[in-house]
Amino acid sequence: MAIAVRERTGGAILIDALRANGAEQIYCVPGESYLEALDAFYDARETLRLIVCRQEGGAAYMAETYGKLTGKPGICFVTRGPGATNGSIGIHTARQDSTPMIMFMGQVDSSMRDREAFQEISVPAMFGSLAKWAAQIDDPARIPEYVARAFHTAVSGRPGPVVLGLPEDVLAARTNATDVAAVAATRPSPSADSIVALREMIAQAERPIAILGGSGWTEKARTDVTKFLEAWAIPATCGFRRQDRIDNRSTVYAGYTGIGIMPQLAARIREADLIIAVGSRLSEAVTQGYTLLEVPRPKQRLIHVHPDPDELGRVYQADLVVNAGMPELGLALRGLTPPSIPWRKWTEQLRSEYEHSRNIANREAVARDGYVDMATVVAYLDANLPDDAVITTGAGNFAGWVHRFYRYRGYGTQLGAVNGSMGYGLPSAIAAKITYPDRICVAFCGDGDFLMTGQELATAVKERASVITIVANNEMYGTIRMHQEREHPERVIGTDLENPNFAKFAEAFGAYGERVSRPDDFPAAFERAVSSGKPAVLEIMADPELISSRATVTSMREHAKRRNGT
């Protein structure tokens, strides 16, 4: 529906289009290529919050986080060329994480196109395989049309990122443009026949397991799906970094099917006679390199529910495909009454195995004296943080302790890059704190991971986003070191790190910093960080011998020697 026709610059038309589509926050690194849009932001500063970041990768991560938390597209602005290439890491994250996001990229003047002008890149050529849609706006009068389509594309079906190029002359030109109202997202509903078939297949099972994942969930969808799973006593697992799709205290929660899956759960999934995949793409990380379920036809019967019809059947041939959004599926499941449940003991067994694995008393190894055991850090937070606390993680083995020992209670409390992108934890926590200022936001980072985006502490200080960052410092790129020790034991190269004092690093930004080298000191240090009211960094001196939450360097070397017969 047309709502106004007014003459404005392209930059003003763009900002009005963002407001018409419900934008609230904009993350950016300013650039002269979109100067007219920046000028228009000045007039909208009371209704659009502009958060200026220190590197485009951080801005893109923050926008992607907003999309994860709200289900609405996160918005970031980057300049052409180097700005766009820096920001592309967030586009790849949003694509693999199925997160709604829109990146606006300043572009060279139209008169200079295709000459390899200063910092020129082609938006469709660069982002065509990364984004759901990548285009360039060449007519200022069509800006409202493009923006409305971008919002609709980002949130509909399988959510994802959109990239729009903005030539300088298009933003500077004055023209009459028709504002366009926001377009609602479209999500499919399951057919009545598919729900009947789903009920019959579950009723025939002896060892069913649900795998919850993907995006497009709402708190109501989570509640409806949880009630269904609990009423039917179906054990539920969550995909990689999707553990908040069900309250982990539920009697049917059985653990997560991601990197570092507990071995017992992997065995149970292979033993299952029915897999109910709800929202998950059943990706490489979820399926352990496509081994838990055989490709293309799993030995287990498979029900696959997903909002994108193109995803259904793309890798796995399911016995029943259900094209549905998560809220629509949850509504349909509410009316299903359970049959007799012969698998109740099966569910109790999986729950018991999960509880055993997450008990830190049952961990395989303990940190040596002089180091802090990450399991005890996570156990303290699990016992003391409120249910709505947001936990973010970057990429690295340090995250394994969080995945294993922390219980996600509330919806929207786990934020991690499913694509395994390093540097995500701190920017994500900043965006979460800006979006939900009353919630505690804790970022878990590794030492290598943290320094990829550590400069965004400046953004946190400027925006008064009092996030708590926990840096596990074991002086190495731990994940790659683990692979080295597995494939080439004792031939260590390229993975050792020389780090700054992270506590003093934080203080240099005006944040709170403290180094923790004894496990008993962590609780008081964490409380001091919270009480400071500032962004804070707690540097945890982690034992480099504990290469993961389940293995030591020594155990990996011994295993490699046995494997190689040496």
C-alpha positions in Angstrom: 0.0 0.0 0.0 1.4 3.4 -1.0 1.6 5.7 2.0 3.4 8.9 0.7 4.9 10.6 -2.3 7.6 13.2 -1.5 10.7 14.6 -3.1 13.9 13.7 -1.2 17.4 12.7 -1.7 18.0 9.0 -2.3 19.6 8.9 1.1 16.5 10.3 2.8 14.3 7.9 0.8 16.4 5.0 2.1 16.2 6.0 5.7 12.5 6.5 5.5 12.2 3.1 3.9 14.1 1.5 6.8 11.8 3.2 9.3 8.7 2.1 7.4 9.9 -1.5 7.7 10.4 -1.3 11.4 14.2 -0.9 11.7 15.3 0.1 15.1 19.1 -0.3 15.2 21.7 0.3 12.5 25.3 -1.0 12.9 28.0 0.6 10.7 31.5 1.8 10.0 31.0 5.2 8.3 32.2 5.6 4.7 32.1 8.5 2.2 30.4 6.2 -0.3 27.1 6.5 1.6 27.6 10.0 2.9 24.0 11.0 1.9 22.6 8.1 3.9 24.6 9.2 6.9 23.3 12.7 6.6 19.7 11.4 6.5 20.4 9.4 9.7 21.0 12.7 11.4 17.3 13.7 10.9 16.2 10.2 12.1 18.5 10.0 15.1 15.6 10.1 17.6 14.0 7.0 16.1 16.9 5.0 14.6 19.8 4.2 16.8 23.1 4.3 14.9 25.8 2.2 16.5 29.3 3.0 15.1 31.7 0.0 15.2 35.4 -0.2 14.8 35.6 -2.8 11.9 33.0 -3.9 9.4 33.2 -7.5 10.5 32.2 -6.5 14.0 29.3 -4.4 12.6 28.1 -7.3 10.5 28.3 -9.7 13.5 26.2 -7.3 15.6 23.6 -6.9 12.9 23.4 -10.7 12.5 23.0 -11.0 16.3 20.0 -8.6 16.2 18.5 -10.8 13.5 18.9 -13.9 15.6 17.4 -12.3 18.8 14.4 -10.6 17.2 13.6 -12.5 14.1 13.7 -9.1 12.2 16.5 -8.3 9.8 19.6 -6.9 11.4 20.9 -3.9 9.5 24.4 -2.9 8.8 26.0 -0.3 6.5 29.5 -0.7 5.1 31.5 1.3 2.5 32.5 -0.1 -0.8 35.5 -2.5 -1.5 37.4 -3.1 1.7 34.4 -2.3 3.9 32.3 -4.8 2.0 34.9 -7.5 2.1 35.4 -7.0 5.8 31.6 -7.2 6.3 31.3 -10.3 4.2 32.1 -12.5 7.2 28.8 -11.5 8.7 27.0 -12.4 5.5 28.5 -15.8 5.4 27.5 -16.2 9.1 23.9 -15.1 8.4 23.7 -17.5 5.5 24.8 -20.6 7.2 23.0 -19.6 10.5 19.8 -18.8 8.6 19.6 -15.3 10.1 17.6 -12.4 8.6 20.0 -9.6 7.8 20.4 -6.8 5.3 23.8 -5.2 4.5 23.7 -1.9 2.6 27.0 -1.2 0.8 28.1 2.2 -0.5 29.1 1.9 -4.2 31.0 4.0 -6.7 29.3 6.6 -8.8 27.3 5.1 -11.6 29.3 7.0 -14.2 32.4 5.1 -13.1 31.0 1.6 -13.1 33.0 -1.2 -14.7 36.2 0.8 -14.8 37.6 -0.8 -11.6 37.2 2.6 -10.0 38.5 3.3 -6.5 37.3 0.4 -4.3 34.8 -0.8 -6.8 33.3 -4.2 -6.6 30.3 -5.9 -8.2 27.6 -6.6 -5.6 25.9 -9.5 -7.5 29.3 -11.0 -8.5 30.8 -10.9 -5.0 27.7 -11.7 -2.9 25.6 -13.7 -5.3 26.6 -17.1 -3.8 26.6 -15.8 -0.2 23.4 -13.9 0.1 19.8 -14.9 -0.5 19.6 -11.9 -2.8 22.3 -9.5 -3.9 21.5 -6.4 -6.1 22.3 -2.8 -6.8 19.8 0.0 -6.7 20.2 2.2 -9.8 17.1 4.4 -9.6 16.4 6.4 -6.4 12.7 6.2 -7.0 12.8 2.4 -6.6 14.6 2.5 -3.2 11.4 1.8 -1.2 10.6 -1.2 -3.5 14.1 -2.7 -3.1 14.1 -2.2 0.7 10.6 -3.7 1.1 11.7 -6.7 -1.0 14.9 -7.0 1.0 13.0 -7.2 4.3 10.6 -9.8 2.9 13.3 -11.9 1.4 15.4 -11.8 4.6 12.6 -13.2 6.8 10.6 -15.5 4.6 11.1 -19.2 4.1 14.6 -20.0 5.4 15.7 -16.6 6.7 19.0 -15.2 5.4 21.0 -12.2 4.4 20.4 -9.7 1.6 23.0 -7.3 0.2 22.1 -4.0 -1.6 24.6 -1.8 -3.4 24.0 2.0 -3.1 25.8 4.1 -5.8 26.8 7.5 -4.5 24.9 9.4 -7.2 21.7 7.4 -6.5 21.9 8.4 -2.8 22.6 12.1 -3.7 19.9 12.4 -6.4 16.6 14.1 -5.5 13.4 12.6 -6.8 9.8 11.9 -6.0 9.5 8.4 -4.5 6.5 6.5 -3.2 6.9 5.2 0.3 5.8 1.6 0.7 4.4 -0.1 3.8 6.2 -3.1 5.4 5.4 -6.5 3.9 4.7 -9.4 6.3 6.9 -12.5 6.3 5.4 -15.6 4.6 5.7 -19.0 6.3 4.1 -22.2 5.2 1.7 -24.2 7.4 1.7 -28.0 7.6 -1.1 -29.7 5.8 -3.6 -31.7 7.8 -2.5 -34.9 6.0 1.2 -34.4 6.9 0.3 -34.0 10.6 -1.8 -37.2 10.5 1.2 -39.0 8.9 3.6 -37.5 11.4 1.4 -38.8 14.3 1.2 -42.3 12.8 4.9 -42.6 12.2 5.7 -41.5 15.8 3.1 -44.0 17.1 4.8 -46.8 15.3 8.3 -46.0 16.6 10.1 -47.7 19.4 13.1 -45.4 19.8 12.3 -41.9 18.5 14.6 -38.9 18.8 13.8 -35.3 17.9 16.5 -32.9 16.6 15.6 -29.3 17.0 17.4 -26.5 15.2 17.4 -23.9 12.6 16.0 -20.4 12.8 12.5 -18.8 12.5 11.5 -19.9 16.0 9.5 -17.8 18.4 9.1 -18.2 22.2 5.5 -19.4 21.5 6.7 -22.0 18.9 9.3 -23.3 21.4 6.6 -23.6 24.1 4.2 -25.5 21.7 6.9 -27.9 20.5 8.1 -28.5 24.0 4.7 -29.3 25.3 4.2 -31.8 22.4 7.6 -33.5 23.1 6.9 -33.7 26.8 3.4 -35.0 26.4 4.7 -37.7 24.0 7.9 -38.3 26.1 10.0 -37.9 23.0 13.7 -37.3 23.8 14.8 -34.0 22.2 18.3 -33.0 21.2 19.4 -29.6 19.8 21.6 -28.9 16.8 24.9 -27.1 16.9 24.5 -23.8 18.9 20.7 -24.2 18.9 20.5 -25.5 22.5 18.0 -22.9 23.6 15.3 -24.4 21.3 14.1 -26.2 24.5 14.6 -25.6 28.2 17.6 -27.8 29.0 15.9 -28.6 32.4 13.1 -30.4 30.6 12.8 -34.1 31.4 13.0 -34.9 27.6 16.1 -32.9 26.8 18.9 -35.3 25.9 21.8 -33.1 24.9 23.1 -31.4 21.7 24.1 -32.8 18.4 27.0 -30.6 17.4 30.7 -30.5 17.5 31.8 -32.3 20.7 28.6 -34.4 20.9 28.7 -36.8 23.9 29.6 -40.2 22.5 26.6 -41.9 24.2 24.2 -39.6 22.4 25.8 -40.2 19.0 25.3 -43.9 19.7 21.7 -43.4 20.6 21.0 -41.5 17.4 22.4 -44.3 15.4 20.3 -46.8 17.4 17.1 -44.7 16.9 14.4 -46.0 14.6 12.9 -42.6 14.0 14.5 -39.1 13.6 12.2 -36.1 13.8 14.2 -33.1 12.5 12.4 -29.9 13.4 13.8 -26.8 11.7 17.3 -28.3 11.4 19.0 -28.5 8.0 20.8 -31.6 9.3 24.1 -30.0 8.4 27.6 -31.4 8.6 28.0 -30.3 12.2 24.7 -31.7 13.4 25.2 -35.1 11.7 28.9 -35.4 12.6 30.1 -35.2 9.0 26.9 -36.9 7.7 27.6 -40.1 9.6 24.8 -40.1 12.2 22.4 -40.3 9.3 23.5 -41.9 6.1 23.3 -40.0 2.9 21.0 -39.9 1.0 18.8 -42.4 2.7 19.2 -42.8 6.5 18.7 -46.2 8.0 16.4 -44.5 10.6 13.0 -43.4 9.4 13.1 -39.7 9.0 10.5 -36.9 9.4 12.0 -33.6 8.2 10.2 -30.3 9.0 11.6 -27.2 7.5 10.3 -23.8 6.3 12.2 -23.9 3.0 10.9 -26.4 0.4 14.3 -26.3 -1.3 16.0 -27.6 1.8 13.7 -30.6 2.0 15.3 -33.5 0.1 18.4 -31.5 -0.7 20.7 -33.8 1.2 18.5 -36.4 2.9 15.5 -38.3 1.4 13.0 -38.3 4.3 10.1 -40.7 4.7 7.9 -37.7 5.5 8.7 -34.1 4.5 6.7 -31.3 6.1 7.1 -27.8 4.7 6.2 -25.6 7.7 7.4 -22.6 9.7 8.1 -23.3 13.4 5.2 -21.3 14.8 2.8 -23.0 12.3 4.1 -26.4 13.2 3.8 -25.7 16.9 0.2 -24.7 16.5 -0.6 -27.9 14.5 1.1 -30.1 17.1 -0.9 -28.7 20.0 -4.0 -30.8 19.1 -2.2 -34.2 18.9 -3.0 -36.5 21.8 -0.2 -39.1 22.6 -0.7 -42.8 22.1 0.6 -45.4 24.5 4.3 -44.6 24.9 6.5 -47.8 24.8 9.6 -45.7 24.5 9.4 -44.0 27.9 12.4 -45.9 29.4 14.4 -45.1 26.3 13.7 -41.4 26.9 14.6 -41.7 30.6 17.9 -43.4 29.6 18.9 -40.6 27.3 18.0 -38.0 29.9 20.1 -39.8 32.5 23.1 -40.0 30.2 22.8 -36.3 29.5 22.7 -35.5 33.2 25.8 -37.7 33.8 27.8 -36.0 31.0 27.0 -32.5 32.2 28.0 -33.2 35.8 31.5 -31.7 36.1 32.4 -34.5 38.6 32.3 -36.8 35.6 34.7 -34.9 33.4 37.5 -36.8 31.9 40.3 -34.6 33.1 40.9 -31.8 35.6 43.2 -28.7 35.1 46.6 -28.8 36.7 47.6 -26.5 39.6 48.1 -23.0 38.6 45.4 -23.0 36.0 41.6 -22.5 36.0 39.4 -25.4 35.0 36.9 -24.1 32.5 34.3 -26.6 33.7 34.2 -25.0 37.1 33.8 -21.5 35.5 30.8 -22.7 33.4 29.3 -24.6 36.4 29.4 -21.4 38.5 27.6 -19.5 35.8 25.1 -22.3 35.3 24.2 -22.2 39.0 24.1 -18.4 39.4 23.0 -16.6 36.2 19.3 -15.8 35.7 17.3 -17.8 33.2 17.3 -15.0 30.7 21.0 -14.4 30.7 22.5 -14.4 27.2 25.6 -16.5 26.5 27.6 -15.9 23.4 30.5 -17.9 22.0 33.1 -17.3 19.4 34.7 -20.3 17.7 37.2 -22.6 19.3 37.5 -25.6 21.6 36.9 -23.4 24.6 33.2 -23.3 23.6 33.0 -27.0 24.2 32.9 -26.5 27.9 29.9 -24.1 27.5 28.0 -26.4 25.2 28.5 -29.3 27.6 28.1 -27.9 31.1 25.8 -24.9 30.7 22.0 -25.4 30.7 20.1 -22.9 28.5 16.8 -22.2 30.1 15.2 -19.2 28.3 14.5 -18.7 24.6 17.1 -16.5 22.8 19.8 -17.1 25.4 22.4 -18.9 23.2 24.2 -16.9 20.5 27.0 -18.6 18.5 28.1 -18.7 14.9 26.9 -22.0 13.4 29.3 -21.4 10.6 32.2 -21.6 13.1 33.3 -18.0 12.5 36.0 -16.8 15.0 35.6 -13.4 16.7 31.8 -13.6 17.0 31.5 -13.7 20.8 32.3 -10.1 21.8 30.4 -8.3 19.0 27.4 -10.6 19.5 27.3 -9.9 23.3 27.5 -6.1 22.6 24.5 -6.3 20.2 22.6 -8.5 22.7 23.2 -6.0 25.5 22.1 -3.1 23.3 19.0 -4.9 22.4 18.2 -6.2 25.9 19.9 -3.8 28.3 18.4 -5.4 31.4 19.8 -8.8 30.7 23.2 -10.1 31.7 25.2 -10.8 28.6 28.3 -13.0 28.8 30.7 -13.6 25.9 33.0 -16.6 25.9 36.1 -16.2 23.8 39.4 -17.9 23.2 42.6 -15.9 23.2 43.0 -16.3 19.5 39.3 -15.8 18.9 39.1 -12.6 21.1 41.8 -10.6 19.3 40.0 -11.0 16.0 37.4 -8.5 17.2 38.7 -7.3 20.5 38.7 -3.7 19.3 35.0 -3.7 19.6 35.5 -3.1 23.3 35.7 0.5 22.2 32.1 0.2 20.9 31.0 -1.4 24.1 32.4 1.4 26.2 31.0 4.1 23.9 27.5 2.5 24.0 27.7 1.7 27.7 27.0 -2.0 26.9 28.2 -3.7 30.1 29.0 -7.1 28.7 31.2 -9.6 30.6 33.8 -11.2 28.3 35.5 -14.3 29.5 38.8 -15.0 27.6 40.1 -18.5 28.0 43.8 -18.0 27.5 45.7 -21.2 26.8 48.2 -19.4 24.4 47.3 -21.3 21.3 44.8 -21.8 18.5 43.4 -24.7 20.4 41.1 -26.3 17.8 43.8 -26.4 15.1 46.3 -27.6 17.7 43.8 -30.5 18.5 43.7 -31.4 14.8 47.5 -31.3 14.6 47.9 -33.6 17.6 45.4 -36.0 16.1 46.9 -36.1 12.6 50.6 -35.2 13.3 51.3 -35.6 17.0 54.1 -33.6 18.5 54.7 -31.7 15.3 53.4 -28.4 16.5 53.8 -25.4 14.3 51.7 -22.3 13.6 49.4 -22.7 16.6 51.3 -21.2 19.5 50.3 -17.6 20.4 52.0 -14.7 22.2 49.3 -12.7 24.0 49.0 -9.4 25.7 47.7 -9.1 29.2 44.0 -9.1 28.4 43.0 -7.5 31.7 45.2 -4.5 31.0 44.1 -4.5 27.3 40.5 -4.0 28.6 41.6 -1.3 31.0 43.2 0.6 28.1 39.7 0.9 26.5 38.2 2.1 29.8 36.7 -1.3 30.5 37.1 -3.4 33.7 39.8 -6.0 33.5 41.0 -8.8 35.8 43.2 -11.8 35.4 42.1 -15.1 37.1 44.6 -17.8 37.7 43.0 -19.8 40.5 39.6 -21.6 40.2 38.5 -20.4 43.6 39.0 -16.8 42.6 36.5 -16.8 39.7 33.2 -16.3 41.5 34.4 -13.1 43.3 36.0 -11.8 40.1 32.8 -12.3 38.1 30.8 -10.4 40.7 33.3 -7.6 40.7 33.0 -7.4 36.9 29.2 -7.2 37.1 29.4 -4.6 39.9 31.7 -2.4 37.9 28.9 -1.4 35.6 31.3 -1.3 32.8 32.2 -3.7 29.9 34.5 -6.2 31.5 37.1 -8.7 30.5 38.0 -11.6 32.8 41.2 -13.3 31.5 41.1 -17.0 32.6 44.4 -18.8 32.6 43.3 -22.0 31.0 45.4 -25.2 31.1 46.9 -25.9 27.6 47.0 -29.6 28.4 43.2 -29.7 28.4 42.8 -29.4 24.6 39.0 -29.9 24.8 36.3 -30.6 27.3 36.9 -34.4 26.7 40.6 -34.8 25.8 44.1 -33.8 26.9 47.1 -33.3 24.6 48.7 -36.4 26.2 45.7 -38.6 25.6 45.5 -37.5 22.0 49.2 -38.2 21.4 48.9 -41.7 23.0 45.8 -42.4 20.9 47.7 -41.3 17.7 50.6 -43.6 18.6 48.3 -46.6 19.1 46.6 -45.9 15.8 49.9 -45.6 14.0 51.3 -48.6 15.8 54.3 -46.7 17.2 
